[in-house]
Amino acid sequence: MAMSDYKILIFPDPKLRKVAKKITIFDKSLVTLAHKMLETMYEADGIGLAATQIDVHIRLVVMDLSEERDNPRIFVNPEYDILDKSPFTYEEGCLSIPGFNEEISRPSKILLKWQDLKGDFHQEEPEGIFTVCAQHEIDHLDGKLFVDYLSSIKRDRIRKKLENRRT
Ligand code: NI
C-alpha cells in the first residue's frame, strides 16, 4: 500500500457515483486530508484527484498541472459557470479508469470558483488543460466519470476490461 494510505477507487465501483457534500468546516483535518490527497495523486502520477476517488465524499479537489510537478493546488467546494459552450476536445484519462484515454468534448470557457483551506473565496478563468481538468474533477464530486460521455458500447467495453483486470 502507498505511503499516503489511500486507495483509489476504480471504475465501476459504485462508491464513485456518490454525490459529495459541501465543506463547511475549515479545520486542521481538512488541511491534512488535502495534503494526503496530493501525496496520493503524486504517487499515482496523476494531475488531479477528487476526494470521491478515495472514498471521502466531500467537495475537495487537488491538482498539479505543472510540468515539474511542483505546483500543488487545492480547491474546496469548486464550481463553475460556463462562459462559452463551444466544445473543446481533449484526450482525458482518470486515475479511477487506469489505462484508458478517450477524447471528450467539454465547454471551452468557464469561470471557476472555489474556496481555499481557510474558507476564503477565489475565482479564475482557467486556460487550456486546466479548464478540462476542473470540469473533470468537479464531475467526480457529482458522481460522474468521463466514460459517461462515451457511447454505452464503449463504456461497457472499458468496464469489462477493468473488471477482468482485477480478478
Ligand atoms: Ni478522474
Residues whose N, C-alpha, C, O or C-beta is under 5 A from the ligand:
A	BS01	NI	G93 C94 L95
